[in-house]
Amino acid sequence: MKMRPGERGLSNSVQVAVLLPFSFAVLLAVLQWAMVSWAEATALSAAQHGAAVAAALDGSSAAGEAAATGAARTAALQSVSVTVERGGATTTATVSGRALVVVWPRDVTRTVVVPTERLS
């Protein structure tokens, strides 16, 4: 296609060559953000569940760890690590793992602290 003397701009093939890699990079970044958000939500939910089970009146750290591990076993998190500490006043649950990788690896950690139930 021959351009007229007064016309300016890029040809269609040059536009595609410039915009296609940029569009692909944006798509991958959005996918990675979605995977990290999903992993963070899963880790938080698992930590909340584990803390609630462990903080119950008849709960234990082992029961909380089992509950949090079961809740974290989804496709969102890999290499899951769960720690639950039941104290006299508070119970702390921490869930760590790695988000699914699209572009770059990202570790996710969420901690929840709840009051421990007790008779008074």
N, C-alpha and C positions, 0 to 999 in steps of 0.2 A: 504494500500500500504506500503510495507516494503522498507525502504531505505537501500541502500548498504553502507558499512562502509566508503567509500570515498566521499559520496554525502553530500551536505549541502544545506540548504534552508528551506523555509516554505512550508507546504502543501497547497494545493489549498484552502481548507476551512479556514485556518488561514489567507491567503492572502485576501480572500473576507471579512472576519470579520474585518480586519484592514483597508482595502481600501474603503469599502462601506460607512462607516460613514464619512470618509474624503471627498469622492466624493459628498455625499449628502450635507455636509456643504459648499463646494465650490459652488454647484448649488444654494443653498439658498442665499449665499452671492452675487452671480452674479445677481440673481433675485431682491434682495433688492437694489443693485446699480442701476439696470435698472429702478426700480420704483422711486427712488429718482431723478435720472437724468430726467425722464419724468416729474416729479412734478416741478423740477427747471425750465425746459424749458417752461412748461405751465404757471408758475407764472411769468416768465420774459416776455413772450408773452402777457399775460393779462395786466401786468403793462405798457408795451409799448403801447398797444392799448388804455388803459384808459388815459394815459398821452397825447397821440396824440389827442384824442377826447376833453379832457379838455383844452388843450393848443390852440386849434383852435380859430380863431378870435371871433366866436360866441359861443364858448364852455363854460362849467361851471363845477364846481367840481361834481355836482350831475350827469351830463351827463357822465363824466369820470368814476365815480364810477359804474354807471349802465353798461357802456361798458366793464369795467374791470371785473365786476362780471359775466357778460354774457360770456366773453372769458374764465374765470377761471372755469366755470361749466363744467368740463369734469370728467372723471373717475380718472384722475391723482391726483387731490387735494380733500381733505376732510376738512371740517370746514374752509371754505374760509373767509378771512377778507380783505376788500379793503379800503384803505384810499387814497383820492386824494385831494391835496391842490394846488389851482391855485393862484399864486402870480402875481405881476406886471412884474417881469422879468423871473421867472421860474415856471414851474408846476412840482409837484412831485407826483408820484403814487407809492404806496406800496401795494403789494399783498402778503398775508401770508396764509399758510394752512399746512396741514399735509399730507405727502406722504403716499401712500398705504403701509400697514405693511406686510412684509413677515417674517422678523426676529426681527427687533427692530423699534420702532416708531421714526420718524424724522420730525421735523418741518422745513418748507421751507419759506424763506422770500426773495423777490426780490423788489428792489426799482429802479425806473427810474426817472431821472430829465431831462426835456426838456425845451427849451426856450418857453415862452408864446408869441403867435402871438399878435401883436398890430399894429395899424396904426401910422405912424410917419409923 
